[in-house]
Amino acid sequence: MNSMDTLVTVVGIIYGFVLILATFARNNITEAMRIDALFIPQPTESTRPLNLVVGLLVAGYGIYSLSSR
């Protein structure tokens, strides 16, 4: 287990949780991290749940990666 791999995985898990938080909370940090704002030209409140789905996938994969080491 490489410590750099672990660090990158933990940062990915934190980003996944920030995406999940961006679904429900509206502040400067979460608005800057929204994944729907990166890929959709005009993000609205109806595209906000995309952050929940992507956040669950990213955080879940990171947690799975840490547990399988």
C-alpha atoms as a printed R data frame, in Angstrom:
   type eleno elety resid chain resno       x      y       z
1  ATOM     1    CA   MET     A     1   0.000  0.000   0.000
2  ATOM     2    CA   ASN     A     2   1.510  3.247  -1.165
3  ATOM     3    CA   SER     A     3   0.902  6.306   0.979
4  ATOM     4    CA   MET     A     4   0.360  8.510  -2.102
5  ATOM     5    CA   ASP     A     5  -2.335  6.122  -3.348
6  ATOM     6    CA   THR     A     6  -4.011  6.280   0.031
7  ATOM     7    CA   LEU     A     7  -3.872 10.079   0.038
8  ATOM     8    CA   VAL     A     8  -5.437 10.309  -3.432
9  ATOM     9    CA   THR     A     9  -8.171  7.870  -2.395
10 ATOM    10    CA   VAL     A    10  -8.971  9.841   0.765
11 ATOM    11    CA   VAL     A    11  -9.121 13.100  -1.226
12 ATOM    12    CA   GLY     A    12 -11.533 11.362  -3.631
13 ATOM    13    CA   ILE     A    13 -13.733 10.289  -0.736
14 ATOM    14    CA   ILE     A    14 -13.771 13.847   0.623
15 ATOM    15    CA   TYR     A    15 -14.706 15.187  -2.817
16 ATOM    16    CA   GLY     A    16 -17.523 12.639  -3.017
17 ATOM    17    CA   PHE     A    17 -18.883 13.879   0.298
18 ATOM    18    CA   VAL     A    18 -18.612 17.492  -0.899
19 ATOM    19    CA   LEU     A    19 -20.647 16.548  -3.978
20 ATOM    20    CA   ILE     A    20 -23.274 14.929  -1.783
21 ATOM    21    CA   LEU     A    21 -23.338 18.065   0.358
22 ATOM    22    CA   ALA     A    22 -23.671 20.207  -2.804
23 ATOM    23    CA   THR     A    23 -27.013 18.528  -3.438
24 ATOM    24    CA   PHE     A    24 -28.451 19.908  -0.219
25 ATOM    25    CA   ALA     A    25 -26.344 22.925   0.832
26 ATOM    26    CA   ARG     A    26 -25.758 26.107  -1.090
27 ATOM    27    CA   ASN     A    27 -22.588 27.987  -0.189
28 ATOM    28    CA   ASN     A    28 -19.468 29.173  -2.007
29 ATOM    29    CA   ILE     A    29 -17.501 25.938  -1.560
30 ATOM    30    CA   THR     A    30 -20.224 23.543  -2.652
31 ATOM    31    CA   GLU     A    31 -21.269 25.744  -5.576
32 ATOM    32    CA   ALA     A    32 -17.683 25.758  -6.867
33 ATOM    33    CA   MET     A    33 -17.436 21.958  -6.652
34 ATOM    34    CA   ARG     A    34 -20.722 21.054  -8.371
35 ATOM    35    CA   ILE     A    35 -20.196 18.442 -11.069
36 ATOM    36    CA   ASP     A    36 -23.321 19.445 -12.992
37 ATOM    37    CA   ALA     A    37 -21.954 22.982 -13.375
38 ATOM    38    CA   LEU     A    38 -18.850 21.540 -15.041
39 ATOM    39    CA   PHE     A    39 -20.619 19.525 -17.730
40 ATOM    40    CA   ILE     A    40 -24.011 21.141 -18.285
41 ATOM    41    CA   PRO     A    41 -23.980 24.563 -19.998
42 ATOM    42    CA   GLN     A    42 -26.773 26.071 -17.871
43 ATOM    43    CA   PRO     A    43 -27.109 24.174 -14.588
44 ATOM    44    CA   THR     A    44 -30.342 24.666 -12.691
45 ATOM    45    CA   GLU     A    45 -31.930 23.317  -9.537
46 ATOM    46    CA   SER     A    46 -33.265 20.377 -11.554
47 ATOM    47    CA   THR     A    47 -29.704 19.262 -12.412
48 ATOM    48    CA   ARG     A    48 -28.516 19.468  -8.786
49 ATOM    49    CA   PRO     A    49 -29.430 15.795  -7.972
50 ATOM    50    CA   LEU     A    50 -26.725 14.714 -10.425
51 ATOM    51    CA   ASN     A    51 -24.233 15.729  -7.718
52 ATOM    52    CA   LEU     A    52 -25.800 13.238  -5.323
53 ATOM    53    CA   VAL     A    53 -25.461 10.353  -7.764
54 ATOM    54    CA   VAL     A    54 -21.874 11.177  -8.738
55 ATOM    55    CA   GLY     A    55 -20.933 11.883  -5.115
56 ATOM    56    CA   LEU     A    56 -22.257  8.521  -3.970
57 ATOM    57    CA   LEU     A    57 -20.351  6.778  -6.751
58 ATOM    58    CA   VAL     A    58 -17.072  8.583  -6.060
59 ATOM    59    CA   ALA     A    59 -17.233  8.231  -2.277
60 ATOM    60    CA   GLY     A    60 -18.439  4.634  -2.482
61 ATOM    61    CA   TYR     A    61 -15.657  3.625  -4.836
62 ATOM    62    CA   GLY     A    62 -13.084  5.330  -2.627
63 ATOM    63    CA   ILE     A    63 -14.362  3.587   0.494
64 ATOM    64    CA   TYR     A    64 -14.391  0.271  -1.354
65 ATOM    65    CA   SER     A    65 -10.811  0.870  -2.524
66 ATOM    66    CA   LEU     A    66  -9.622  1.572   1.001
67 ATOM    67    CA   SER     A    67 -11.370 -1.465   2.419
68 ATOM    68    CA   SER     A    68 -10.026 -3.855  -0.217
69 ATOM    69    CA   ARG     A    69  -6.356 -3.056   0.468
